[in-house]
């Protein structure tokens, strides 16, 4: 169940930040991203993830509901 939190609160925002940054670069005529640009985009996400308390774990019988909610999120 910890994986849903990891995907929802860490990886999904990182992918969104990457795509937003890449779209902006492409719109300006470039597609190259530097490590510094990615670090700047990822740092707030990483900081927020590390500082957030872990949510309580749902009962085992609700595991499928958690996965469905995760997959249905924007």
N, CA, C, O and CB atoms as a CASP TS submission, in Angstrom:
PFRMAT TS
TARGET T0000
AUTHOR 0000-0000-0000
METHOD Language model
MODEL 1
PARENT N/A
ATOM      1  N   UNK     1       0.816  -1.196   0.000  1.00  0.00           N
ATOM      2  CA  UNK     1       0.000   0.000   0.000  1.00  0.00           C
ATOM      3  C   UNK     1       0.861   1.262   0.000  1.00  0.00           C
ATOM      4  O   UNK     1       0.395   2.335  -0.383  1.00  0.00           O
ATOM      5  CB  UNK     1      -0.929  -0.003   1.200  1.00  0.00           C
ATOM      6  N   UNK     2       2.097   1.134   0.423  1.00  0.00           N
ATOM      7  CA  UNK     2       2.976   2.300   0.403  1.00  0.00           C
ATOM      8  C   UNK     2       3.262   2.763  -1.017  1.00  0.00           C
ATOM      9  O   UNK     2       3.578   3.932  -1.237  1.00  0.00           O
ATOM     10  CB  UNK     2       4.281   1.988   1.116  1.00  0.00           C
ATOM     11  N   UNK     3       3.154   1.862  -1.974  1.00  0.00           N
ATOM     12  CA  UNK     3       3.458   2.236  -3.357  1.00  0.00           C
ATOM     13  C   UNK     3       2.472   3.242  -3.916  1.00  0.00           C
ATOM     14  O   UNK     3       2.860   4.082  -4.728  1.00  0.00           O
ATOM     15  CB  UNK     3       3.475   1.010  -4.234  1.00  0.00           C
ATOM     16  N   UNK     4       1.211   3.189  -3.511  1.00  0.00           N
ATOM     17  CA  UNK     4       0.255   4.166  -4.030  1.00  0.00           C
ATOM     18  C   UNK     4       0.640   5.572  -3.609  1.00  0.00           C
ATOM     19  O   UNK     4       0.513   6.509  -4.398  1.00  0.00           O
ATOM     20  CB  UNK     4      -1.161   3.843  -3.551  1.00  0.00           C
ATOM     21  N   UNK     5       1.110   5.735  -2.371  1.00  0.00           N
ATOM     22  CA  UNK     5       1.556   7.048  -1.903  1.00  0.00           C
ATOM     23  C   UNK     5       2.797   7.484  -2.675  1.00  0.00           C
ATOM     24  O   UNK     5       2.910   8.645  -3.068  1.00  0.00           O
ATOM     25  CB  UNK     5       1.848   7.019  -0.383  1.00  0.00           C
ATOM     26  N   UNK     6       3.710   6.573  -2.890  1.00  0.00           N
ATOM     27  CA  UNK     6       4.933   6.887  -3.625  1.00  0.00           C
ATOM     28  C   UNK     6       4.625   7.325  -5.054  1.00  0.00           C
ATOM     29  O   UNK     6       5.180   8.311  -5.539  1.00  0.00           O
ATOM     30  CB  UNK     6       5.867   5.678  -3.639  1.00  0.00           C
ATOM     31  N   UNK     7       3.751   6.599  -5.718  1.00  0.00           N
ATOM     32  CA  UNK     7       3.396   6.956  -7.096  1.00  0.00           C
ATOM     33  C   UNK     7       2.609   8.258  -7.128  1.00  0.00           C
ATOM     34  O   UNK     7       2.924   9.157  -7.907  1.00  0.00           O
ATOM     35  CB  UNK     7       2.582   5.830  -7.756  1.00  0.00           C
ATOM     36  N   UNK     8       1.580   8.362  -6.281  1.00  0.00           N
ATOM     37  CA  UNK     8       0.695   9.531  -6.299  1.00  0.00           C
ATOM     38  C   UNK     8       1.411  10.811  -5.889  1.00  0.00           C
ATOM     39  O   UNK     8       1.242  11.846  -6.533  1.00  0.00           O
ATOM     40  CB  UNK     8      -0.489   9.299  -5.382  1.00  0.00           C
ATOM     41  N   UNK     9       2.205  10.756  -4.828  1.00  0.00           N
ATOM     42  CA  UNK     9       2.764  11.982  -4.251  1.00  0.00           C
ATOM     43  C   UNK     9       4.205  12.271  -4.644  1.00  0.00           C
ATOM     44  O   UNK     9       4.709  13.362  -4.375  1.00  0.00           O
ATOM     45  CB  UNK     9       2.679  11.909  -2.776  1.00  0.00           C
ATOM     46  N   UNK    10       4.882  11.307  -5.278  1.00  0.00           N
ATOM     47  CA  UNK    10       6.276  11.523  -5.657  1.00  0.00           C
ATOM     48  C   UNK    10       6.471  11.394  -7.166  1.00  0.00           C
ATOM     49  O   UNK    10       6.864  12.357  -7.825  1.00  0.00           O
ATOM     50  CB  UNK    10       7.181  10.531  -4.927  1.00  0.00           C
ATOM     51  N   UNK    11       6.201  10.225  -7.708  1.00  0.00           N
ATOM     52  CA  UNK    11       6.501  10.011  -9.122  1.00  0.00           C
ATOM     53  C   UNK    11       5.548  10.738 -10.062  1.00  0.00           C
ATOM     54  O   UNK    11       5.998  11.319 -11.049  1.00  0.00           O
ATOM     55  CB  UNK    11       6.472   8.547  -9.424  1.00  0.00           C
ATOM     56  N   UNK    12       4.255  10.724  -9.790  1.00  0.00           N
ATOM     57  CA  UNK    12       3.312  11.415 -10.676  1.00  0.00           C
ATOM     58  C   UNK    12       3.629  12.908 -10.765  1.00  0.00           C
ATOM     59  O   UNK    12       3.656  13.444 -11.873  1.00  0.00           O
ATOM     60  CB  UNK    12       1.870  11.212 -10.183  1.00  0.00           C
ATOM     61  N   UNK    13       3.872  13.609  -9.644  1.00  0.00           N
ATOM     62  CA  UNK    13       4.245  15.025  -9.760  1.00  0.00           C
ATOM     63  C   UNK    13       5.573  15.246 -10.490  1.00  0.00           C
ATOM     64  O   UNK    13       5.735  16.243 -11.194  1.00  0.00           O
ATOM     65  CB  UNK    13       4.326  15.641  -8.383  1.00  0.00           C
ATOM     66  N   UNK    14       6.516  14.326 -10.326  1.00  0.00           N
ATOM     67  CA  UNK    14       7.793  14.456 -11.046  1.00  0.00           C
ATOM     68  C   UNK    14       7.585  14.318 -12.551  1.00  0.00           C
ATOM     69  O   UNK    14       8.170  15.071 -13.330  1.00  0.00           O
ATOM     70  CB  UNK    14       8.802  13.397 -10.553  1.00  0.00           C
ATOM     71  N   UNK    15       6.763  13.367 -12.961  1.00  0.00           N
ATOM     72  CA  UNK    15       6.478  13.193 -14.391  1.00  0.00           C
ATOM     73  C   UNK    15       5.767  14.432 -14.929  1.00  0.00           C
ATOM     74  O   UNK    15       6.093  14.914 -16.014  1.00  0.00           O
ATOM     75  CB  UNK    15       5.613  11.922 -14.635  1.00  0.00           C
ATOM     76  N   UNK    16       4.798  14.949 -14.173  1.00  0.00           N
ATOM     77  CA  UNK    16       4.092  16.162 -14.608  1.00  0.00           C
ATOM     78  C   UNK    16       5.053  17.342 -14.734  1.00  0.00           C
ATOM     79  O   UNK    16       4.974  18.104 -15.698  1.00  0.00           O
ATOM     80  CB  UNK    16       2.961  16.509 -13.623  1.00  0.00           C
ATOM     81  N   UNK    17       5.952  17.499 -13.773  1.00  0.00           N
ATOM     82  CA  UNK    17       6.936  18.590 -13.836  1.00  0.00           C
ATOM     83  C   UNK    17       7.860  18.421 -15.035  1.00  0.00           C
ATOM     84  O   UNK    17       8.174  19.394 -15.721  1.00  0.00           O
ATOM     85  CB  UNK    17       7.762  18.647 -12.540  1.00  0.00           C
ATOM     86  N   UNK    18       8.291  17.203 -15.285  1.00  0.00           N
ATOM     87  CA  UNK    18       9.159  16.925 -16.434  1.00  0.00           C
ATOM     88  C   UNK    18       8.454  17.287 -17.736  1.00  0.00           C
ATOM     89  O   UNK    18       9.028  17.957 -18.595  1.00  0.00           O
ATOM     90  CB  UNK    18       9.580  15.439 -16.452  1.00  0.00           C
ATOM     91  N   UNK    19       7.209  16.843 -17.879  1.00  0.00           N
ATOM     92  CA  UNK    19       6.470  17.126 -19.117  1.00  0.00           C
ATOM     93  C   UNK    19       6.210  18.617 -19.276  1.00  0.00           C
ATOM     94  O   UNK    19       6.312  19.138 -20.387  1.00  0.00           O
ATOM     95  CB  UNK    19       5.144  16.362 -19.135  1.00  0.00           C
ATOM     96  N   UNK    20       5.876  19.318 -18.195  1.00  0.00           N
ATOM     97  CA  UNK    20       5.673  20.767 -18.274  1.00  0.00           C
ATOM     98  C   UNK    20       6.947  21.475 -18.698  1.00  0.00           C
ATOM     99  O   UNK    20       6.919  22.366 -19.547  1.00  0.00           O
ATOM    100  CB  UNK    20       5.192  21.316 -16.931  1.00  0.00           C
ATOM    101  N   UNK    21       8.059  21.079 -18.107  1.00  0.00           N
ATOM    102  CA  UNK    21       9.345  21.681 -18.455  1.00  0.00           C
ATOM    103  C   UNK    21       9.700  21.392 -19.912  1.00  0.00           C
ATOM    104  O   UNK    21      10.153  22.281 -20.634  1.00  0.00           O
ATOM    105  CB  UNK    21      10.454  21.160 -17.523  1.00  0.00           C
ATOM    106  N   UNK    22       9.497  20.163 -20.336  1.00  0.00           N
ATOM    107  CA  UNK    22       9.804  19.790 -21.713  1.00  0.00           C
ATOM    108  C   UNK    22       8.893  20.521 -22.705  1.00  0.00           C
ATOM    109  O   UNK    22       9.356  20.971 -23.753  1.00  0.00           O
ATOM    110  CB  UNK    22       9.668  18.274 -21.892  1.00  0.00           C
ATOM    111  N   UNK    23       7.619  20.639 -22.384  1.00  0.00           N
ATOM    112  CA  UNK    23       6.704  21.392 -23.272  1.00  0.00           C
ATOM    113  C   UNK    23       7.157  22.838 -23.428  1.00  0.00           C
ATOM    114  O   UNK    23       7.129  23.390 -24.528  1.00  0.00           O
ATOM    115  CB  UNK    23       5.259  21.355 -22.722  1.00  0.00           C
ATOM    116  N   UNK    24       7.570  23.441 -22.331  1.00  0.00           N
ATOM    117  CA  UNK    24       8.064  24.816 -22.392  1.00  0.00           C
ATOM    118  C   UNK    24       9.320  24.936 -23.232  1.00  0.00           C
ATOM    119  O   UNK    24       9.477  25.890 -23.995  1.00  0.00           O
ATOM    120  CB  UNK    24       8.334  25.335 -21.000  1.00  0.00           C
ATOM    121  N   UNK    25      10.218  23.966 -23.092  1.00  0.00           N
ATOM    122  CA  UNK    25      11.440  23.988 -23.890  1.00  0.00           C
ATOM    123  C   UNK    25      11.128  23.828 -25.374  1.00  0.00           C
ATOM    124  O   UNK    25      11.681  24.545 -26.207  1.00  0.00           O
ATOM    125  CB  UNK    25      12.397  22.886 -23.431  1.00  0.00           C
ATOM    126  N   UNK    26      10.253  22.898 -25.701  1.00  0.00           N
ATOM    127  CA  UNK    26       9.899  22.667 -27.098  1.00  0.00           C
ATOM    128  C   UNK    26       9.222  23.899 -27.686  1.00  0.00           C
ATOM    129  O   UNK    26       9.477  24.264 -28.833  1.00  0.00           O
ATOM    130  CB  UNK    26       8.983  21.439 -27.229  1.00  0.00           C
ATOM    131  N   UNK    27       8.354  24.542 -26.897  1.00  0.00           N
ATOM    132  CA  UNK    27       7.679  25.765 -27.368  1.00  0.00           C
ATOM    133  C   UNK    27       8.674  26.873 -27.665  1.00  0.00           C
ATOM    134  O   UNK    27       8.428  27.718 -28.525  1.00  0.00           O
ATOM    135  CB  UNK    27       6.665  26.251 -26.328  1.00  0.00           C
ATOM    136  N   UNK    28       9.802  26.875 -26.956  1.00  0.00           N
ATOM    137  CA  UNK    28      10.818  27.900 -27.190  1.00  0.00           C
ATOM    138  C   UNK    28      11.850  27.474 -28.233  1.00  0.00           C
ATOM    139  O   UNK    28      12.806  28.200 -28.504  1.00  0.00           O
ATOM    140  CB  UNK    28      11.518  28.235 -25.890  1.00  0.00           C
ATOM    141  N   UNK    29      11.647  26.287 -28.818  1.00  0.00           N
ATOM    142  CA  UNK    29      12.526  25.842 -29.889  1.00  0.00           C
ATOM    143  C   UNK    29      13.657  24.932 -29.456  1.00  0.00           C
ATOM    144  O   UNK    29      14.565  24.662 -30.242  1.00  0.00           O
ATOM    145  CB  UNK    29      13.094  27.009 -30.557  1.00  0.00           C
ATOM    146  N   UNK    30      13.622  24.460 -28.240  1.00  0.00           N
ATOM    147  CA  UNK    30      14.673  23.587 -27.738  1.00  0.00           C
ATOM    148  C   UNK    30      14.034  22.364 -27.084  1.00  0.00           C
ATOM    149  O   UNK    30      12.907  22.428 -26.594  1.00  0.00           O
ATOM    150  CB  UNK    30      15.590  24.339 -26.733  1.00  0.00           C
ATOM    151  N   UNK    31      14.757  21.266 -27.083  1.00  0.00           N
ATOM    152  CA  UNK    31      14.249  20.082 -26.383  1.00  0.00           C
ATOM    153  C   UNK    31      15.274  19.531 -25.392  1.00  0.00           C
ATOM    154  O   UNK    31      15.039  18.492 -24.775  1.00  0.00           O
ATOM    155  CB  UNK    31      13.866  18.996 -27.392  1.00  0.00           C
ATOM    156  N   UNK    32      16.384  20.204 -25.237  1.00  0.00           N
ATOM    157  CA  UNK    32      17.425  19.746 -24.330  1.00  0.00           C
ATOM    158  C   UNK    32      17.134  20.236 -22.914  1.00  0.00           C
ATOM    159  O   UNK    32      16.863  21.417 -22.692  1.00  0.00           O
ATOM    160  CB  UNK    32      18.811  20.233 -24.801  1.00  0.00           C
ATOM    161  N   UNK    33      17.194  19.319 -21.978  1.00  0.00           N
ATOM    162  CA  UNK    33      17.014  19.657 -20.568  1.00  0.00           C
ATOM    163  C   UNK    33      18.331  19.415 -19.838  1.00  0.00           C
ATOM    164  O   UNK    33      19.022  18.426 -20.085  1.00  0.00           O
ATOM    165  CB  UNK    33      15.856  18.821 -19.928  1.00  0.00           C
ATOM    166  N   UNK    34      18.661  20.322 -18.950  1.00  0.00           N
ATOM    167  CA  UNK    34      19.875  20.145 -18.158  1.00  0.00           C
ATOM    168  C   UNK    34      19.517  19.542 -16.796  1.00  0.00           C
ATOM    169  O   UNK    34      18.369  19.594 -16.355  1.00  0.00           O
ATOM    170  CB  UNK    34      20.619  21.499 -17.983  1.00  0.00           C
ATOM    171  N   UNK    35      20.516  18.980 -16.155  1.00  0.00           N
ATOM    172  CA  UNK    35      20.310  18.448 -14.808  1.00  0.00           C
ATOM    173  C   UNK    35      19.852  19.547 -13.861  1.00  0.00           C
ATOM    174  O   UNK    35      19.012  19.310 -12.994  1.00  0.00           O
ATOM    175  CB  UNK    35      21.595  17.797 -14.282  1.00  0.00           C
ATOM    176  N   UNK    36      20.398  20.745 -14.021  1.00  0.00           N
ATOM    177  CA  UNK    36      20.039  21.860 -13.146  1.00  0.00           C
ATOM    178  C   UNK    36      18.559  22.229 -13.302  1.00  0.00           C
ATOM    179  O   UNK    36      17.887  22.526 -12.313  1.00  0.00           O
ATOM    180  CB  UNK    36      20.924  23.081 -13.449  1.00  0.00           C
ATOM    181  N   UNK    37      18.057  22.210 -14.524  1.00  0.00           N
ATOM    182  CA  UNK    37      16.638  22.504 -14.748  1.00  0.00           C
ATOM    183  C   UNK    37      15.754  21.450 -14.086  1.00  0.00           C
ATOM    184  O   UNK    37      14.754  21.774 -13.446  1.00  0.00           O
ATOM    185  CB  UNK    37      16.335  22.577 -16.254  1.00  0.00           C
ATOM    186  N   UNK    38      16.136  20.198 -14.251  1.00  0.00           N
ATOM    187  CA  UNK    38      15.364  19.118 -13.642  1.00  0.00           C
ATOM    188  C   UNK    38      15.452  19.176 -12.121  1.00  0.00           C
ATOM    189  O   UNK    38      14.453  18.973 -11.432  1.00  0.00           O
ATOM    190  CB  UNK    38      15.854  17.757 -14.148  1.00  0.00           C
ATOM    191  N   UNK    39      16.644  19.451 -11.596  1.00  0.00           N
ATOM    192  CA  UNK    39      16.800  19.571 -10.148  1.00  0.00           C
ATOM    193  C   UNK    39      15.895  20.668  -9.591  1.00  0.00           C
ATOM    194  O   UNK    39      15.269  20.500  -8.545  1.00  0.00           O
ATOM    195  CB  UNK    39      18.265  19.861  -9.788  1.00  0.00           C
ATOM    196  N   UNK    40      15.836  21.782 -10.301  1.00  0.00           N
ATOM    197  CA  UNK    40      14.989  22.893  -9.863  1.00  0.00           C
ATOM    198  C   UNK    40      13.514  22.533  -9.867  1.00  0.00           C
ATOM    199  O   UNK    40      12.760  22.971  -8.999  1.00  0.00           O
ATOM    200  CB  UNK    40      15.215  24.097 -10.744  1.00  0.00           C
ATOM    201  N   UNK    41      13.106  21.743 -10.833  1.00  0.00           N
ATOM    202  CA  UNK    41      11.705  21.327 -10.923  1.00  0.00           C
ATOM    203  C   UNK    41      11.380  20.233  -9.908  1.00  0.00           C
ATOM    204  O   UNK    41      10.273  20.194  -9.371  1.00  0.00           O
ATOM    205  CB  UNK    41      11.388  20.837 -12.336  1.00  0.00           C
ATOM    206  N   UNK    42      12.326  19.357  -9.647  1.00  0.00           N
ATOM    207  CA  UNK    42      12.083  18.211  -8.768  1.00  0.00           C
ATOM    208  C   UNK    42      12.257  18.527  -7.287  1.00  0.00           C
ATOM    209  O   UNK    42      11.616  17.893  -6.449  1.00  0.00           O
ATOM    210  CB  UNK    42      13.000  17.090  -9.141  1.00  0.00           C
ATOM    211  N   UNK    43      13.105  19.486  -6.946  1.00  0.00           N
ATOM    212  CA  UNK    43      13.418  19.756  -5.545  1.00  0.00           C
ATOM    213  C   UNK    43      12.184  20.043  -4.688  1.00  0.00           C
ATOM    214  O   UNK    43      12.072  19.476  -3.601  1.00  0.00           O
ATOM    215  CB  UNK    43      14.363  20.919  -5.458  1.00  0.00           C
ATOM    216  N   UNK    44      11.244  20.903  -5.127  1.00  0.00           N
ATOM    217  CA  UNK    44      10.065  21.150  -4.291  1.00  0.00           C
ATOM    218  C   UNK    44       9.198  19.902  -4.102  1.00  0.00           C
ATOM    219  O   UNK    44       8.602  19.708  -3.042  1.00  0.00           O
ATOM    220  CB  UNK    44       9.228  22.258  -4.899  1.00  0.00           C
ATOM    221  N   UNK    45       9.133  19.067  -5.125  1.00  0.00           N
ATOM    222  CA  UNK    45       8.355  17.831  -5.040  1.00  0.00           C
ATOM    223  C   UNK    45       9.000  16.891  -4.024  1.00  0.00           C
ATOM    224  O   UNK    45       8.314  16.321  -3.176  1.00  0.00           O
ATOM    225  CB  UNK    45       8.250  17.146  -6.431  1.00  0.00           C
ATOM    226  N   UNK    46      10.294  16.736  -4.113  1.00  0.00           N
ATOM    227  CA  UNK    46      11.015  15.860  -3.189  1.00  0.00           C
ATOM    228  C   UNK    46      10.898  16.367  -1.757  1.00  0.00           C
ATOM    229  O   UNK    46      10.685  15.584  -0.832  1.00  0.00           O
ATOM    230  CB  UNK    46      12.491  15.753  -3.591  1.00  0.00           C
ATOM    231  N   UNK    47      11.038  17.684  -1.576  1.00  0.00           N
ATOM    232  CA  UNK    47      10.957  18.265  -0.241  1.00  0.00           C
ATOM    233  C   UNK    47       9.565  18.050   0.360  1.00  0.00           C
ATOM    234  O   UNK    47       9.438  17.658   1.520  1.00  0.00           O
ATOM    235  CB  UNK    47      11.292  19.767  -0.290  1.00  0.00           C
ATOM    236  N   UNK    48       8.524  18.309  -0.439  1.00  0.00           N
ATOM    237  CA  UNK    48       7.157  18.124   0.050  1.00  0.00           C
ATOM    238  C   UNK    48       6.886  16.667   0.399  1.00  0.00           C
ATOM    239  O   UNK    48       6.229  16.379   1.399  1.00  0.00           O
ATOM    240  CB  UNK    48       6.149  18.607  -0.991  1.00  0.00           C
ATOM    241  N   UNK    49       7.385  15.753  -0.416  1.00  0.00           N
ATOM    242  CA  UNK    49       7.176  14.333  -0.159  1.00  0.00           C
ATOM    243  C   UNK    49       7.859  13.907   1.138  1.00  0.00           C
ATOM    244  O   UNK    49       7.278  13.174   1.938  1.00  0.00           O
ATOM    245  CB  UNK    49       7.697  13.496  -1.330  1.00  0.00           C
ATOM    246  N   UNK    50       9.070  14.360   1.340  1.00  0.00           N
ATOM    247  CA  UNK    50       9.816  13.966   2.530  1.00  0.00           C
ATOM    248  C   UNK    50       9.234  14.573   3.812  1.00  0.00           C
ATOM    249  O   UNK    50       9.338  13.977   4.884  1.00  0.00           O
ATOM    250  CB  UNK    50      11.271  14.375   2.383  1.00  0.00           C
ATOM    251  N   UNK    51       8.625  15.751   3.703  1.00  0.00           N
ATOM    252  CA  UNK    51       8.089  16.422   4.881  1.00  0.00           C
ATOM    253  C   UNK    51       6.671  15.994   5.234  1.00  0.00           C
ATOM    254  O   UNK    51       6.231  16.189   6.367  1.00  0.00           O
ATOM    255  CB  UNK    51       8.120  17.898   4.673  1.00  0.00           C
ATOM    256  N   UNK    52       5.951  15.415   4.279  1.00  0.00           N
ATOM    257  CA  UNK    52       4.553  15.035   4.510  1.00  0.00           C
ATOM    258  C   UNK    52       4.470  13.792   5.387  1.00  0.00           C
ATOM    259  O   UNK    52       5.227  12.839   5.203  1.00  0.00           O
ATOM    260  CB  UNK    52       3.832  14.788   3.173  1.00  0.00           C
ATOM    261  N   UNK    53       3.546  13.810   6.338  1.00  0.00           N
ATOM    262  CA  UNK    53       3.367  12.590   7.136  1.00  0.00           C
ATOM    263  C   UNK    53       2.748  11.497   6.273  1.00  0.00           C
ATOM    264  O   UNK    53       1.993  11.772   5.341  1.00  0.00           O
ATOM    265  CB  UNK    53       2.479  12.866   8.381  1.00  0.00           C
ATOM    266  N   UNK    54       3.078  10.271   6.597  1.00  0.00           N
ATOM    267  CA  UNK    54       2.495   9.151   5.865  1.00  0.00           C
ATOM    268  C   UNK    54       1.031   9.007   6.250  1.00  0.00           C
ATOM    269  O   UNK    54       0.689   9.079   7.430  1.00  0.00           O
ATOM    270  CB  UNK    54       3.268   7.838   6.149  1.00  0.00           C
ATOM    271  N   UNK    55       0.165   8.804   5.264  1.00  0.00           N
ATOM    272  CA  UNK    55      -1.248   8.614   5.585  1.00  0.00           C
ATOM    273  C   UNK    55      -1.456   7.251   6.243  1.00  0.00           C
ATOM    274  O   UNK    55      -0.646   6.342   6.065  1.00  0.00           O
ATOM    275  CB  UNK    55      -2.122   8.741   4.311  1.00  0.00           C
ATOM    276  N   UNK    56      -2.545   7.112   7.003  1.00  0.00           N
ATOM    277  CA  UNK    56      -2.814   5.796   7.598  1.00  0.00           C
ATOM    278  C   UNK    56      -3.087   4.767   6.505  1.00  0.00           C
ATOM    279  O   UNK    56      -3.639   5.092   5.454  1.00  0.00           O
ATOM    280  CB  UNK    56      -4.015   5.871   8.574  1.00  0.00           C
ATOM    281  N   UNK    57      -2.702   3.557   6.760  1.00  0.00           N
ATOM    282  CA  UNK    57      -2.904   2.477   5.796  1.00  0.00           C
ATOM    283  C   UNK    57      -4.365   2.024   5.827  1.00  0.00           C
ATOM    284  O   UNK    57      -4.940   1.864   6.904  1.00  0.00           O
ATOM    285  CB  UNK    57      -1.955   1.285   6.097  1.00  0.00           C
ATOM    286  N   UNK    58      -4.968   1.817   4.655  1.00  0.00           N
ATOM    287  CA  UNK    58      -6.357   1.339   4.637  1.00  0.00           C
ATOM    288  C   UNK    58      -6.405  -0.135   5.016  1.00  0.00           C
ATOM    289  O   UNK    58      -5.403  -0.844   4.923  1.00  0.00           O
ATOM    290  CB  UNK    58      -6.998   1.557   3.242  1.00  0.00           C
ATOM    291  N   UNK    59      -7.572  -0.586   5.441  1.00  0.00           N
ATOM    292  CA  UNK    59      -7.719  -2.020   5.695  1.00  0.00           C
ATOM    293  C   UNK    59      -7.413  -2.812   4.424  1.00  0.00           C
ATOM    294  O   UNK    59      -7.608  -2.317   3.314  1.00  0.00           O
ATOM    295  CB  UNK    59      -9.147  -2.343   6.204  1.00  0.00           C
ATOM    296  N   UNK    60      -6.942  -4.023   4.593  1.00  0.00           N
ATOM    297  CA  UNK    60      -6.524  -4.850   3.450  1.00  0.00           C
ATOM    298  C   UNK    60      -7.627  -5.009   2.415  1.00  0.00           C
ATOM    299  O   UNK    60      -7.344  -5.065   1.218  1.00  0.00           O
ATOM    300  CB  UNK    60      -6.083  -6.221   3.931  1.00  0.00           C
ATOM    301  N   UNK    61      -8.870  -5.081   2.851  1.00  0.00           N
ATOM    302  CA  UNK    61      -9.957  -5.304   1.888  1.00  0.00           C
ATOM    303  C   UNK    61     -10.204  -4.088   1.002  1.00  0.00           C
ATOM    304  O   UNK    61     -10.908  -4.191  -0.002  1.00  0.00           O
ATOM    305  CB  UNK    61     -11.239  -5.665   2.622  1.00  0.00           C
ATOM    306  N   UNK    62      -9.638  -2.946   1.358  1.00  0.00           N
ATOM    307  CA  UNK    62      -9.813  -1.747   0.535  1.00  0.00           C
ATOM    308  C   UNK    62      -8.656  -1.525  -0.437  1.00  0.00           C
ATOM    309  O   UNK    62      -8.602  -0.488  -1.098  1.00  0.00           O
ATOM    310  CB  UNK    62      -9.964  -0.532   1.425  1.00  0.00           C
ATOM    311  N   UNK    63      -7.754  -2.454  -0.533  1.00  0.00           N
ATOM    312  CA  UNK    63      -6.582  -2.289  -1.391  1.00  0.00           C
ATOM    313  C   UNK    63      -6.973  -2.041  -2.836  1.00  0.00           C
ATOM    314  O   UNK    63      -6.370  -1.192  -3.493  1.00  0.00           O
ATOM    315  CB  UNK    63      -5.689  -3.514  -1.304  1.00  0.00           C
ATOM    316  N   UNK    64      -7.955  -2.747  -3.345  1.00  0.00           N
ATOM    317  CA  UNK    64      -8.382  -2.545  -4.734  1.00  0.00           C
ATOM    318  C   UNK    64      -8.974  -1.160  -4.930  1.00  0.00           C
ATOM    319  O   UNK    64      -8.782  -0.562  -5.989  1.00  0.00           O
ATOM    320  CB  UNK    64      -9.403  -3.609  -5.141  1.00  0.00           C
ATOM    321  N   UNK    65      -9.684  -0.634  -3.948  1.00  0.00           N
ATOM    322  CA  UNK    65     -10.228   0.716  -4.064  1.00  0.00           C
ATOM    323  C   UNK    65      -9.112   1.757  -4.159  1.00  0.00           C
ATOM    324  O   UNK    65      -9.216   2.719  -4.919  1.00  0.00           O
ATOM    325  CB  UNK    65     -11.136   1.025  -2.872  1.00  0.00           C
ATOM    326  N   UNK    66      -8.051   1.558  -3.385  1.00  0.00           N
ATOM    327  CA  UNK    66      -6.914   2.480  -3.424  1.00  0.00           C
ATOM    328  C   UNK    66      -6.273   2.463  -4.810  1.00  0.00           C
ATOM    329  O   UNK    66      -5.949   3.518  -5.356  1.00  0.00           O
ATOM    330  CB  UNK    66      -5.869   2.109  -2.341  1.00  0.00           C
ATOM    331  N   UNK    67      -6.090   1.280  -5.376  1.00  0.00           N
ATOM    332  CA  UNK    67      -5.488   1.162  -6.705  1.00  0.00           C
ATOM    333  C   UNK    67      -6.398   1.791  -7.751  1.00  0.00           C
ATOM    334  O   UNK    67      -5.920   2.491  -8.644  1.00  0.00           O
ATOM    335  CB  UNK    67      -5.213  -0.318  -7.052  1.00  0.00           C
ATOM    336  N   UNK    68      -7.695   1.552  -7.655  1.00  0.00           N
ATOM    337  CA  UNK    68      -8.634   2.166  -8.620  1.00  0.00           C
ATOM    338  C   UNK    68      -8.589   3.694  -8.531  1.00  0.00           C
ATOM    339  O   UNK    68      -8.584   4.377  -9.555  1.00  0.00           O
ATOM    340  CB  UNK    68     -10.083   1.666  -8.364  1.00  0.00           C
ATOM    341  N   UNK    69      -8.557   4.227  -7.310  1.00  0.00           N
ATOM    342  CA  UNK    69      -8.476   5.678  -7.143  1.00  0.00           C
ATOM    343  C   UNK    69      -7.190   6.236  -7.732  1.00  0.00           C
ATOM    344  O   UNK    69      -7.197   7.289  -8.370  1.00  0.00           O
ATOM    345  CB  UNK    69      -8.573   6.048  -5.668  1.00  0.00           C
ATOM    346  N   UNK    70      -6.097   5.535  -7.519  1.00  0.00           N
ATOM    347  CA  UNK    70      -4.807   5.975  -8.041  1.00  0.00           C
ATOM    348  C   UNK    70      -4.828   6.004  -9.571  1.00  0.00           C
ATOM    349  O   UNK    70      -4.356   6.962 -10.183  1.00  0.00           O
ATOM    350  CB  UNK    70      -3.682   5.053  -7.538  1.00  0.00           C
ATOM    351  N   UNK    71      -5.370   4.961 -10.177  1.00  0.00           N
ATOM    352  CA  UNK    71      -5.413   4.891 -11.636  1.00  0.00           C
ATOM    353  C   UNK    71      -6.391   5.894 -12.239  1.00  0.00           C
ATOM    354  O   UNK    71      -6.213   6.331 -13.376  1.00  0.00           O
ATOM    355  CB  UNK    71      -5.785   3.493 -12.075  1.00  0.00           C
ATOM    356  N   UNK    72      -7.414   6.256 -11.488  1.00  0.00           N
ATOM    357  CA  UNK    72      -8.422   7.190 -12.008  1.00  0.00           C
ATOM    358  C   UNK    72      -8.007   8.648 -11.842  1.00  0.00           C
ATOM    359  O   UNK    72      -8.615   9.525 -12.455  1.00  0.00           O
ATOM    360  CB  UNK    72      -9.752   6.960 -11.309  1.00  0.00           C
ATOM    361  N   UNK    73      -6.997   8.928 -11.038  1.00  0.00           N
ATOM    362  CA  UNK    73      -6.567  10.321 -10.782  1.00  0.00           C
ATOM    363  C   UNK    73      -6.022  10.941 -12.053  1.00  0.00           C
ATOM    364  O   UNK    73      -5.492  10.261 -12.932  1.00  0.00           O
ATOM    365  CB  UNK    73      -5.494  10.376  -9.662  1.00  0.00           C
ATOM    366  N   UNK    74      -6.169  12.250 -12.119  1.00  0.00           N
ATOM    367  CA  UNK    74      -5.684  12.992 -13.297  1.00  0.00           C
ATOM    368  C   UNK    74      -4.198  12.968 -13.365  1.00  0.00           C
ATOM    369  O   UNK    74      -3.613  13.538 -14.286  1.00  0.00           O
ATOM    370  CB  UNK    74      -6.167  14.426 -13.282  1.00  0.00           C
TER
END
